[in-house]
Amino acid sequence: MTLAATVLGTVLVGQSTAINSYWQSGLRDASFTAKVGKASQRELQKINKDFAQSYRFDYTEVQMKEPFMLRLESKVEDQSIWFIINGTNRLLSIPKSGIRNRENLAKSPGKRQTVFDFGLITPALFDNFMEAKFVRVDRTTKEPIFDVTYMKSLGDDSRHRIWVDPDQKFVTKREWYSQNGNKPLLAIFRYKSPQKVNGVWMPTVLEVYNSGNVLAGTTNYQNVKVNTGLASSLFATN
């Protein structure tokens, strides 16, 4: 046995290299209020303009349901804004203004927000959508690290590197790398303060750093509820 093989074997004692050992198969639905704490538009703009815009809302009501259903609702002055994703379909609705824009994201997987954006991994993510490649175990935290990419058939070569808590099974850190060329680092997400709600571990604090490792924004997830039986009709995009 080579020295490298011996070291690898030592590092992996008690740790699985398969992503299905670290996802939360018991998550069926969740809801919470995402309240913005810190928001530096200057630093957020260094990630990208769309990302910075999302931090202009003081709070957002989040509802999500497996597989691939997400509803975000917020208010600007006296106008409600709904942002709904159901599979590959996305709907932006501002009822008071009569705005109802639909978009099919079948060829734009990177625009499909999922539970992954909230520090969670579930079986549906790796069913012909994403794939994960084991990288190593972090020497300091002992957390397994995976490179997560979209299936090649989806035509998006952006990449995420994630660190996963092996016991509580949520993403503690995610690095987001862009598409094309040399795939520069865009942002770093740190998910903190997990709470166990109805058998599922949910992070309740999100910190976002730009590529210069400057803290650009924070979000607190409040009033977390899990597996309450959210109706699929909440996620209609027709």
Residue pairs with C-beta under 8 A, 6 or more apart in sequence:
1 9
11 136
11 137
11 139
12 137
15 137
15 142
15 144
15 166
16 22
16 144
17 134
17 144
18 134
19 121
19 126
19 132
19 134
19 146
20 123
20 126
21 166
22 121
22 144
22 164
22 166
22 169
23 121
23 122
23 123
23 125
23 126
23 169
24 120
24 121
24 122
24 169
24 170
24 200
24 201
25 122
25 123
26 199
26 200
26 227
27 66
27 115
27 120
27 122
27 200
27 226
27 227
28 65
28 66
28 227
28 229
29 63
29 64
29 65
29 66
29 226
29 227
29 228
29 229
29 230
30 62
30 63
30 64
30 115
30 197
30 200
30 202
30 224
30 225
30 226
30 227
31 61
31 62
31 63
31 64
31 223
31 224
31 225
31 228
31 230
32 62
32 202
32 221
32 222
32 223
32 224
32 225
33 59
33 60
33 61
33 62
33 221
33 222
33 223
34 59
34 60
34 61
34 62
34 219
34 220
34 221
34 222
35 58
35 59
35 219
35 220
35 221
35 222
36 55
36 57
36 58
36 59
36 217
36 218
36 219
37 217
37 218
37 219
37 220
38 215
38 216
38 217
38 218
39 55
39 56
39 216
39 217
39 218
40 214
40 215
40 216
40 217
41 52
41 55
41 56
43 210
43 214
43 215
43 216
43 217
44 51
44 52
44 55
44 208
44 210
44 216
44 217
45 52
46 210
46 211
46 212
46 214
46 216
47 186
47 187
47 208
47 210
47 211
47 216
48 186
51 187
55 217
57 74
57 75
57 76
59 74
60 72
60 73
60 74
61 72
61 73
61 74
62 70
62 71
62 72
62 118
62 221
63 70
63 71
63 73
63 230
63 234
63 235
64 70
64 71
64 114
64 115
64 118
65 230
65 232
65 234
65 235
66 115
66 122
66 124
67 122
67 124
67 127
68 85
68 86
68 87
68 112
68 114
68 124
68 129
69 85
69 86
69 87
69 232
69 234
69 235
70 84
70 85
70 86
70 113
70 114
70 115
70 235
71 82
71 83
71 84
71 85
71 234
71 235
72 82
72 83
72 84
72 113
73 80
73 81
73 82
73 83
74 80
74 81
75 81
78 96
79 94
79 96
79 97
80 94
80 95
80 96
81 92
81 93
81 94
82 91
82 92
82 93
82 94
82 95
83 90
83 91
83 92
83 93
84 90
84 91
84 93
84 235
84 236
84 237
85 91
85 105
85 112
85 113
85 114
85 235
85 237
86 235
86 236
86 237
88 104
88 105
88 106
88 112
89 102
89 103
89 104
89 105
89 237
90 102
90 103
90 104
90 105
90 111
90 112
90 237
91 100
91 101
91 102
91 103
91 237
92 99
92 100
92 101
92 103
93 99
93 100
93 101
94 100
102 237
105 111
105 112
107 154
107 155
108 156
109 129
109 150
109 154
109 155
109 156
110 150
110 156
110 158
110 179
114 125
115 121
115 122
115 125
116 125
116 130
116 148
116 160
116 171
118 191
118 203
118 206
118 221
119 170
119 171
119 172
119 174
119 189
119 191
119 202
119 203
119 206
120 170
120 171
120 202
121 162
121 164
121 169
121 170
121 171
126 132
128 151
129 150
129 151
129 154
130 148
130 149
130 150
130 151
131 148
131 149
131 150
131 151
132 146
132 147
132 148
132 162
133 146
133 147
133 148
133 149
134 144
134 145
134 146
135 145
135 146
135 147
135 161
136 144
136 145
137 143
137 144
137 145
138 144
138 145
138 163
141 163
141 172
142 166
143 163
143 164
143 165
143 166
143 172
144 163
144 164
144 166
145 161
145 162
145 163
145 164
146 161
146 162
146 164
147 159
147 160
147 161
148 159
148 160
148 161
148 162
149 157
149 158
149 159
149 160
150 156
150 157
150 158
156 179
157 179
157 180
157 183
158 176
158 177
158 178
158 179
158 183
159 177
159 183
160 174
160 175
160 176
160 177
161 174
161 175
161 177
162 171
162 173
162 174
162 175
163 171
163 172
163 173
163 174
164 170
164 171
164 172
165 171
165 172
165 194
165 201
168 194
168 196
168 201
169 201
170 191
170 194
170 201
170 202
170 203
171 189
171 191
171 203
172 190
172 191
172 192
172 203
173 188
173 189
173 190
173 191
174 188
174 189
174 191
175 185
175 187
175 188
175 189
176 185
176 186
176 187
176 188
176 189
177 183
177 184
177 185
177 186
178 184
178 186
184 211
185 211
186 210
186 211
187 208
187 209
187 210
187 211
187 216
188 208
188 209
188 210
188 211
188 213
189 206
189 207
189 208
189 209
190 206
190 207
190 208
190 209
191 203
191 205
191 206
192 203
192 204
192 205
192 206
192 207
193 203
193 204
193 205
194 201
194 202
194 203
194 204
195 201
195 202
195 204
195 224
196 202
197 224
197 225
197 226
198 225
198 226
198 227
199 226
199 227
200 226
200 227
202 221
202 224
202 226
203 221
204 220
204 221
204 222
204 224
205 218
205 219
205 220
205 221
206 218
206 219
206 220
206 221
207 215
207 217
207 218
208 215
208 216
208 217
208 218
208 219
209 215
209 216
210 216
